[in-house]
Amino acid sequence: MIKHIILWNFQEGQGTEENKLKMQNGLEGLKDKIPGIVSIEVITKPIAGSNAEVMLNSVFESEEALNNYQVHPEHVKVAAFVRSITCNRMCMDFE
């Protein structure tokens, strides 16, 4: 299993409830569209003291499944929206 965690902040003025919901639904909706995703969750309500505004917490069957996810057309489409509203991306992948 491969854990794939990403942290972002929103660009100025982009952290609206509408954008958070669209981002969450888009990313979490990939589970049923892309093989190899074990779980995928988007957190948009961090507690005070956090220095990230949104987190993707996901698990993949293998590194190959993660690599396939990265280039899958459904992910590419959602990722384009995410990039348009976020900044300061940090990622960590591990077994």
PAFI-331042 format. One record per atom (N, C-alpha, C, O, CB): x, y, z. Coordinates in steps of 0.001 Angstrom, whole numbers, plus 500000, padded with zeros to 6 digits. Atoms other than C-alpha are relative to their C-alpha. Glycine has a CB too. Layout:
! residues N
XYZ...
//
This chain:
! residues 95
500846498817500000500000500000500000500891501246500000501935501277500652499038499999501229499289498725500083501181503521499193499080501102500515497958501263500035500466500298498535500723498823499511500026506555501179500443501193499160501629501375498886500266500251501538499763498803500823499738509745499117499296501153500711498068501233500721499467499816498497500549498886499220499273512893501194500455501309499369501636501495499075500446499920501498499686498679500540499090516423499821499369501051500912498242500889501379499487500150498522500483498835499253498713519705501723500057501215499094501014501403498344500838500234501295500035498756500764497700522986500132499478501133500877498905500921501946499121499843498736500722498813499556496680526508500953499259500525498779499627500244497638500971501095500621500755499408501103494139528388498893500642501309499571501206502037500388498530500229500403499605498686500485495083531296496700499062501028500636497942500703501028499954500071498427500784498917499398493828534627498032498596500048499412498421500160498199500702501351499795501393499895500406490039534694497909499389498736499406498215498742499034499873501082499026500497501225500647489700531119496569499487498937500984498945497917500558501099499402499158500411500991499014488940529290499836498529500073500361498164499958501531500813500156501233501442499907499764485192529645499440499433498615500288500033497605499921499282500637498783500649501284499732482829526933500648499676499282498694499780498058498616498718500204500830500305500590501310481812526372497022501235499317499410501143498191498923499477501082499029498773500587500532485430525775495940500456498807500822500928497814500269501102501041499950499618501127499137486130523544498937499163498777499663499695497673499554499833500366501494500895501109500307483105521396498128500283499420498614500285498202498434498547500457500088499694500466501355483932521219494418501302499200499997501395498164499338500102501196499021498717500691499908487510520203495235499822498650500690500323497632500212501029500863500761500219501234499246486403517615497793499228498979499173499636497822499082499250500296501301500804500918500808483731516086495564500772499484498794500681498309498440498725500686499539499226500410501173486034516046492563501050498955500336501146497927499666500668501201499372498938500934499627488932514327494308499439498700500569499871497616500179500934500647501013500555501211499399486860511917496396499233499171498970499155497949499095499082500361501171500722500698501053484809511040493306500887499167499098500386498345498330499253500977499179499082500766500839487921509637491641500096498538500428500505497687499637501376500632500032499903501379499502487742506498493810499220499036499118499679497919498877499488499914501441500829500870500824484983505063491624500360500049498517499776499330497706498557500369500175499660499818501408486648506144488381501386499490499636501661499226498465499901501444499645498617500356500280490296505136488729500371498741500775500300498733502003500951501163500359499606501233499305491454501588489507501228500224500874502091501042500554500278498882498989498820499966499144493929501113492339499901500923501187500782500911502047501160500384499208500187499138498832492578503714494768499323499171501087498230498643500880499149501280499644500569500713498870491975502059498136499079500924500789497963500550501150501112499440500905500811499001499307490730505200499881500492501387499614501652501579499250500057499801501544499644498611500320490668508934499265499072500912500792497850500760500757499894500287498451500763499095499141489575511697501628500618501393499910501839501545499885499977499491501481499547498608500022489786515486501471499508500674501271498319500642501586499484500754498725500316499285498761489903517482504701500068501495499698501095501985499231500989499604501170500047498565500295488833521142504368499739500853501235499562502067501124498935500275498970500260499240498776488288522133508002501059499675501054500775498974502025498582499692500545498952500259499014491616522058509851499724500750501307499005501749501319501372500405499436500164499297498736491747523026513505500982501170500069501952501237499314500210499036501194499146498819499821493302526297514680501435499556500245501681498537500889499495500882501179498587500305499840497074526308514574500580499245498811501799499111498700500206499203501252499516500694501203497284524368511299500582501026499036500132502172499003498850499188499314499468499069500989499386525929508569499693499551498573500285500052497617501500500152500182500542500384501304497604524147505701498483500092500095497896499857501151500464498550499575501455499812500009494014524771504669499233498791499468498036498654499721499653501208499173500681501170500565493242521528502846501012498864499863502190499089499586499347500337498611499136501180500085494626517980502827499315498908499193498121498656499350500360499481501409500412501219500680494300515029500480500707498850500710501935498824500799500342500039498452499467501175499314494759511760502376499513498791499212498325498469499242499544499936501525500428501090500861494751508791500024500938498808500119502096498933500517499925500467498553499246501252499969495899505178499814499797499303498655498684499233498135499544499079501199500011500709501280496784503261496642500518498585500197501307498316501103500850500748498944499600501403499920497248499546496058501500499807499832502090498910500434499270499199498954498579500146500314500780500055494754500535501315499445499779502243499157500230498844498987499385498827500618503243502599493439499557500124498542499376501231498034501541499917500089500486499993501381502143501599489937498588500606499932498285501378499021500000498560499418501361499437499977498523502420490844500050501509500204499286502243499578499153499341501117499838498553499788499626505844492128500468500664498710499947501712498328501008500284501150499500499430501252501566506480488916498910500055498934498829501025498180501187499189499487501104500013500965498539505492486817498968501078500340498433501733499445499326498610499969500922498959499525496312507793488911500480501378499559499688502204499106499867499949501539499437498682500295498646510729488308499712500445498560499518501634498310501505499986500244500178499649501411498149510587484522498610499658499463498319499898498292501042499297499170501344500368500440494570509324484389499229501269499605499287502264500328499242499215501124500709498797500465492373511781482403499021500590501030498875501810501109499245499673498737500928499483498979489808512047485229500753500767501083500290501810501545499196498846500634499188499297499004492537512999487715500565501288499418500565502325500082501143499100500503499427498812500654494148515416485260498972501126499970499314502286500200500473499665498555501063498995500051490802517212484899499763500626501382499682501848501503498697499369499472500228499478498644490227517535488663501222500784500473501084501843501085499684498845500990498768499335499570493867518469489286500138501392499391500674502294500035501210499152499627499932498672500631493605521376486834499178501001500814499616502130501033499485499943498526500809499116499158490789522851488936500710500271501319500789501417501763498611499385500258499318499842498708492697522224492175501167500980499866501329501861500710500506498629500524498862499085500212495804523977490794499548501435499796500268502370500145500824499551498798500477498644500285493686526948489741499575500756501263499439501979501231498835499940499030500472499335498775492580527658493337500952499852501186500722500450502237498653499452500384499104500258498867495503526458495499501420500478499722501778500825498596500014498513500332498570499682500089499144527258496194500715499251501110500076498569501912500259501548500107499193500585498924501962526041498432499768498496500160499578498011501276499695500702501311500222501452499965501523522358497530501193499277500617502345499525500260499736499462498582498988500903499438503426519839499635499465498591499878498285498344500126500337500353501498500423501388500216503334516113498913500972499055500685502177499301500735499907499676498488499168501076499493504581512998500635499343498671499652498167498449499939500215500134501532500438501349500331504261509443499336500894499024500768502109499208500837500062499738498444499204500976499257505335506445501426499258498674500091498042498599499916500331500527501409500587501326499828504790502737501972499552499830501430499026498778501792500997498893499613
//
